[in-house]
């Protein structure tokens, strides 16, 4: 039985560890946060994801899944840590690879000749080769005596367990035999999707290409929302009508673009190729600027000093993840402009991003004005309550 070690047990790593366990592998989940390791070894998950606790129960019952804060020897290592971006002193946004580099050093401490290290974290081109060099340096094993590959995760919160099994996977390596071995490892997991092999640079660019396409499409939708606001027409109705055309698929506008993928990945392309990617850059500028535009729009309806309920603080509907959330950015802008913000995030049970977290009933009872930033199910079910106060609908929920 192959032993798989998942490096990082967050939003991607934990579902991955559970899925590999249920596919028949012995799995070790590694995380540097001892509190997370303790919680997971007790059989409790620390993120919100439909069906994940039940799957965790099944995986733990096999006796093949455990978690550790110290890296262990294994046959295969899968790096699934975050790759955020950071702002440079020159005002540029570039990838922050410190978590990947740290995970690679941990792998280097325990990998054996013939082992495989797979980078799942979404990363700029040449990141897999960076991992290979770090693992080789730390382990003292020549790169030709172990294998590396890139297999970018392609799942979204709310459907992780389904998409880990059913989505196609891309596996790339600078050595075809490494890609084929990684494909063999992933085959028991990907039960419905197709596993496609390629080189490492193409695999790295594939995930970036997918998310950058979506970012550019959303930027177009967000610009349309501004035009429609000036025209006094319903942007959501306009897009619905336009999408009746068989070759048109305009995405949905919102308060911006958030999450660890779409809001970050385009920068990974632009940082490497600034001189030839102006469209990618402008899409990022448009989407990053949408929270401020919505705040400007709110000022037309209600003056600073008013109590404004921000309905939804996570980065997408029906999840608890606030990474790169444009709703949080919007709430901060409102607060800076003198509004009293009443944050409402039903998927988080405590304060959120420094704001006291209110129930929908409490937020609507206290507010002078509401801004719907996410189409959470609870909000859909309580439209009548939301309609009791003046509101601005960023996502078309009240249509």
C-alpha positions in Angstrom: 0.0 0.0 0.0 1.4 3.4 -1.0 1.7 6.0 1.7 0.6 9.5 0.6 1.6 12.6 2.7 -0.4 15.7 2.1 1.6 18.8 2.9 -0.9 21.4 4.3 -4.4 20.5 5.7 -6.4 23.6 4.8 -9.2 24.1 2.3 -7.5 21.9 -0.4 -5.3 19.7 1.6 -7.9 18.3 4.0 -10.4 17.2 1.4 -7.5 15.8 -0.7 -6.3 13.7 2.3 -9.7 12.4 3.0 -10.3 11.5 -0.7 -7.0 9.7 -1.0 -7.8 7.7 2.1 -11.2 6.6 0.8 -9.5 5.6 -2.4 -7.5 3.0 -0.5 -4.2 4.7 0.4 -2.5 5.2 3.7 -2.5 8.9 4.2 -0.7 11.3 6.5 -1.8 14.9 6.7 1.0 17.3 7.6 0.4 20.8 8.9 2.6 23.2 10.8 -0.3 24.3 13.1 -0.4 21.9 16.0 -3.9 23.1 17.0 -5.1 22.0 13.6 -3.4 18.7 13.8 -4.9 18.1 17.2 -8.4 18.9 16.0 -8.1 16.7 13.0 -6.7 13.7 14.9 -9.8 14.0 17.1 -11.8 13.5 13.9 -13.1 17.0 13.7 -12.8 19.2 10.6 -11.9 22.9 10.9 -13.4 24.2 7.7 -17.0 24.4 6.3 -17.7 22.1 3.4 -20.8 20.1 2.6 -20.3 16.4 3.4 -16.8 16.8 4.6 -17.3 15.8 8.2 -19.2 12.7 7.1 -16.3 11.8 4.7 -13.8 12.5 7.5 -15.7 10.1 9.8 -15.5 7.4 7.1 -11.8 8.0 6.4 -10.8 8.0 10.1 -12.8 4.7 10.6 -10.5 3.0 8.1 -7.5 3.5 10.4 -5.4 4.7 7.4 -5.6 8.4 8.1 -3.7 10.4 10.7 -2.3 13.9 11.0 1.1 15.2 12.2 3.0 18.4 12.8 6.3 16.7 11.9 7.0 15.4 8.4 7.1 11.7 8.0 8.7 9.4 5.3 6.2 8.5 2.5 6.1 7.2 -1.0 4.3 10.3 -2.4 4.2 13.8 -1.2 1.5 16.3 -2.3 2.1 19.9 -1.6 -1.3 21.7 -1.1 -0.4 24.9 0.7 -1.5 28.5 -0.1 0.3 30.7 -2.7 -0.8 34.2 -2.0 0.4 37.3 -3.7 2.3 40.2 -2.1 2.8 43.8 -2.9 6.4 44.8 -3.7 7.9 48.2 -2.7 7.7 49.1 -6.4 4.0 48.7 -6.3 3.8 45.4 -8.2 2.0 42.3 -7.2 4.0 39.1 -7.2 3.5 35.5 -5.9 4.6 34.7 -2.4 6.1 31.3 -2.6 7.3 31.0 1.1 4.7 28.4 2.0 5.5 26.2 -1.0 9.2 26.6 -0.3 8.7 25.6 3.3 6.7 22.6 2.3 9.4 21.5 -0.2 12.0 21.8 2.5 9.9 19.5 4.8 9.6 17.0 1.9 13.4 17.2 1.5 13.9 16.1 5.1 12.1 12.8 4.6 11.9 11.8 0.9 13.7 8.7 -0.2 15.2 7.9 -3.6 12.4 7.0 -6.1 9.8 9.1 -4.2 7.4 11.4 -5.9 6.6 15.0 -4.9 3.5 16.6 -6.5 2.9 20.3 -6.4 -0.8 21.0 -6.3 -0.6 24.6 -5.1 -1.4 27.0 -8.0 1.9 28.6 -8.9 3.7 30.7 -11.5 5.6 28.9 -14.3 8.8 27.1 -13.2 7.5 26.5 -9.6 7.6 22.8 -10.0 11.3 23.0 -10.9 11.8 25.3 -7.9 10.3 22.6 -5.7 12.5 20.0 -7.3 15.7 22.0 -6.7 14.8 22.6 -3.0 13.9 19.0 -2.3 17.2 17.9 -4.0 19.2 20.4 -2.0 17.7 19.5 1.4 17.6 15.7 0.8 21.0 15.5 -0.9 19.3 13.2 -3.5 20.1 14.1 -7.1 17.0 15.3 -9.0 17.1 12.4 -11.4 16.8 10.0 -8.4 13.3 11.2 -7.4 10.3 12.5 -9.3 8.4 15.8 -9.3 5.1 16.7 -11.1 2.5 19.4 -11.1 -1.2 18.6 -10.7 -3.1 21.8 -10.1 -6.2 21.5 -8.0 -9.4 22.4 -9.9 -12.1 22.4 -7.3 -14.4 25.0 -5.8 -15.7 25.3 -2.2 -19.1 23.7 -1.9 -18.3 20.9 -4.4 -14.9 19.8 -3.3 -15.5 16.1 -2.6 -17.5 15.8 -5.9 -15.0 17.6 -8.0 -11.9 15.8 -6.6 -13.4 12.6 -8.0 -15.2 13.9 -11.1 -13.2 16.8 -12.6 -10.5 16.1 -15.2 -7.0 16.5 -13.8 -3.9 17.8 -15.5 -0.5 16.3 -14.5 2.7 17.7 -15.9 6.4 17.0 -15.4 9.7 17.7 -17.2 10.1 14.0 -17.2 7.3 12.0 -18.9 7.9 9.0 -16.6 7.2 11.1 -13.6 3.9 12.4 -15.1 2.9 8.8 -15.8 3.7 7.6 -12.3 1.7 10.5 -10.8 -1.2 9.6 -13.1 -1.0 6.1 -11.7 -1.2 7.5 -8.2 -4.2 9.7 -9.0 -6.2 7.2 -11.0 -7.9 5.5 -8.0 -9.0 9.0 -6.8 -10.3 10.4 -10.1 -13.2 8.0 -10.6 -15.1 9.9 -13.4 -12.8 12.6 -14.7 -10.0 12.1 -17.2 -6.3 12.5 -16.2 -4.3 14.2 -18.9 -0.5 14.3 -18.9 1.7 17.1 -20.3 4.9 18.9 -19.4 5.3 20.9 -16.1 5.1 24.4 -17.7 1.9 23.6 -19.6 0.3 22.1 -16.4 1.2 25.2 -14.4 -0.1 27.6 -17.1 -3.3 25.5 -17.5 -4.8 26.4 -14.1 -3.7 30.0 -14.4 -5.3 30.2 -17.9 -8.6 28.8 -16.6 -8.9 31.3 -13.7 -7.6 34.2 -15.7 -10.2 33.6 -18.4 -12.9 33.8 -15.7 -11.3 36.9 -14.2 -11.4 38.7 -17.5 -15.0 37.6 -18.2 -16.1 38.9 -14.7 -14.2 42.2 -15.3 -16.3 42.6 -18.4 -19.5 41.9 -16.4 -18.4 44.3 -13.7 -17.9 47.0 -16.3 -21.3 46.3 -17.8 -22.8 46.8 -14.3 -21.4 50.3 -14.2 -22.7 51.1 -17.7 -26.1 49.7 -16.8 -26.2 51.7 -13.6 -25.6 54.9 -15.6 -28.3 53.8 -18.1 -30.7 52.9 -15.4 -31.2 49.3 -16.7 -31.0 45.9 -15.0 -27.6 44.4 -15.8 -28.7 40.9 -14.7 -31.6 41.0 -17.2 -29.3 42.3 -19.9 -26.8 39.5 -19.4 -29.6 36.9 -19.3 -30.8 38.1 -22.6 -27.3 38.3 -24.1 -26.6 34.8 -23.0 -29.5 33.5 -25.1 -27.0 33.8 -28.0 -25.5 30.3 -28.5 -21.9 31.7 -28.6 -22.2 34.1 -25.7 -21.5 33.4 -22.0 -21.1 36.6 -20.0 -20.4 35.9 -16.3 -22.2 37.5 -13.4 -21.1 40.8 -11.9 -20.7 41.3 -8.2 -18.9 43.4 -5.6 -15.6 42.3 -7.0 -13.7 39.0 -7.3 -12.4 37.1 -4.3 -11.0 33.7 -3.3 -7.6 32.2 -3.4 -7.7 31.4 -7.1 -9.4 33.9 -9.5 -8.3 37.0 -7.6 -4.7 35.8 -7.4 -3.8 33.6 -10.3 -3.8 36.2 -13.0 -1.0 38.0 -11.2 1.1 34.9 -11.5 1.1 35.3 -15.3 1.4 39.0 -15.3 4.4 39.1 -13.0 6.4 36.9 -15.4 5.3 38.6 -18.6 4.4 42.2 -17.7 5.2 43.6 -21.1 2.8 41.4 -23.0 -0.2 41.0 -20.7 -2.0 44.4 -20.5 -5.4 42.8 -20.7 -4.8 40.5 -17.7 -3.6 43.5 -15.7 -6.5 45.7 -16.6 -9.0 43.0 -15.7 -7.4 42.7 -12.3 -7.5 46.5 -11.8 -11.2 46.6 -12.8 -12.2 43.8 -10.4 -10.0 45.0 -7.5 -11.6 48.4 -8.0 -15.2 47.2 -7.9 -15.7 47.4 -4.0 -14.7 51.1 -4.1 -17.2 51.7 -7.0 -20.0 50.1 -5.1 -19.1 52.3 -2.1 -19.3 55.3 -4.4 -22.7 54.1 -5.6 -24.0 53.7 -2.1 -23.1 57.3 -1.3 -25.8 58.3 -3.8 -28.5 56.6 -1.7 -27.3 57.1 1.9 -24.9 59.5 3.6 -21.9 58.6 5.8 -22.9 58.0 9.4 -25.7 55.7 8.4 -25.9 52.1 9.5 -25.2 49.8 6.5 -25.7 46.1 6.6 -23.2 44.2 4.4 -25.0 40.9 3.6 -22.3 38.4 3.0 -18.6 38.6 4.0 -17.1 35.4 2.5 -15.7 35.4 -1.0 -18.5 33.4 -2.5 -22.0 32.2 -1.6 -22.6 29.5 1.0 -19.0 29.1 2.3 -17.0 30.4 5.2 -13.8 31.4 3.4 -13.0 35.1 3.5 -9.6 34.9 1.6 -9.3 37.9 -0.8 -13.0 38.6 -0.1 -14.2 41.8 -2.0 -17.0 42.0 0.6 -14.5 42.5 3.4 -12.7 45.1 1.3 -16.1 46.9 0.6 -16.9 46.8 4.3 -13.6 48.3 5.2 -14.1 51.1 2.7 -17.5 51.9 4.1 -16.1 52.1 7.6 -13.2 54.3 6.4 -15.8 56.7 4.9 -17.7 57.0 8.1 -20.5 54.5 7.8 -21.4 52.1 10.6 -21.0 48.6 9.2 -23.2 45.8 10.3 -21.6 42.6 8.9 -23.8 39.6 8.4 -22.1 36.3 7.5 -24.2 33.3 8.4 -21.5 30.8 7.6 -19.2 32.2 10.3 -20.2 31.9 13.9 -17.8 34.5 15.3 -16.6 37.9 14.4 -15.5 38.3 10.7 -12.5 40.2 9.5 -12.6 42.5 12.6 -16.3 43.2 12.4 -18.9 42.0 14.8 -21.0 39.4 13.0 -24.8 39.9 13.1 -27.6 37.6 12.3 -29.7 38.6 9.3 -32.6 39.5 11.5 -30.5 41.7 13.8 -28.7 43.4 10.9 -31.9 44.2 9.2 -33.5 45.5 12.4 -30.7 47.9 13.1 -29.6 49.0 9.6 -30.7 52.1 7.6 -29.6 50.5 4.3 -28.5 47.0 3.2 -26.0 45.9 0.5 -26.4 42.4 -0.8 -22.9 41.2 -1.7 -23.5 37.5 -1.8 -26.4 35.2 -2.8 -26.3 33.0 0.3 -29.2 30.6 0.6 -30.4 32.2 3.8 -30.7 35.5 2.0 -32.7 33.9 -0.8 -35.1 32.4 1.7 -35.6 35.7 3.4 -36.0 38.2 0.6 -39.1 39.7 2.2 -37.1 40.6 5.3 -34.3 42.2 3.2 -36.9 44.2 1.3 -38.1 45.9 4.4 -35.2 48.4 4.1 -33.6 50.3 1.2 -31.0 48.1 -0.4 -28.5 47.8 -3.2 -28.2 44.4 -4.8 -24.7 43.6 -6.2 -25.6 40.0 -7.2 -29.1 40.0 -8.6 -30.6 38.1 -5.6 -33.7 40.3 -5.3 -34.8 40.0 -8.9 
